[in-house]
Amino acid sequence: MAVPAKVDLAEPYVELSYVDAGRECRRRPLLDCVTARFEDVAAVRPFRWSRGERHFSGWYWAATTVRHVGFESWLERDRLVLMDFDPEVVGIASQPFWMHWHDGERERRHAPDYFVRRADGSAVVVDGRADERIEPRDAEAFEVTRRACRQAG
């Protein structure tokens, strides 16, 4: 990943890749995406499940979006239900984009669990993981997500 000139390297340089409404794959710098309607995009990766798996994936019919929203664990499903019942939430998308950044050795990527649009127009990016299940690489991805969200406002 080439970092453009005049980029503040105090924060990680992040690009987002997503599938737009026309089903085209896009990859753009984070700050070019601040007005994107990620609540309307398709998931960037499939939700898979099979008998005997340790995780619980599925689809939840959300009244907020009037469509199915994917989840990959009981915790994600429970958070999804809570978001669906929150009157301030007007849009929800699961696995809305890949975040790409360089960790100093190689390019990394992470797909947050949810993008949530609020009634006031603000947005929230949600990662759902039990504290005891956060590995060091996950913690780094969550920190880059937090910093990117702060950078995007």
Protein Blocks (a to p, Z undefined) as FASTA:
>chain_A
ZZdehiafkbccdddddddfkopacdddfklmmmpcfklpccfbdcdddehiabdcdddd
dfklopacddfbfklmmmmmmmmmpmkbcbdcehkbccdddehjaccddddfbdcddfko
pacddddddfklmcfklmmmmmmmmmmmmmnZZ
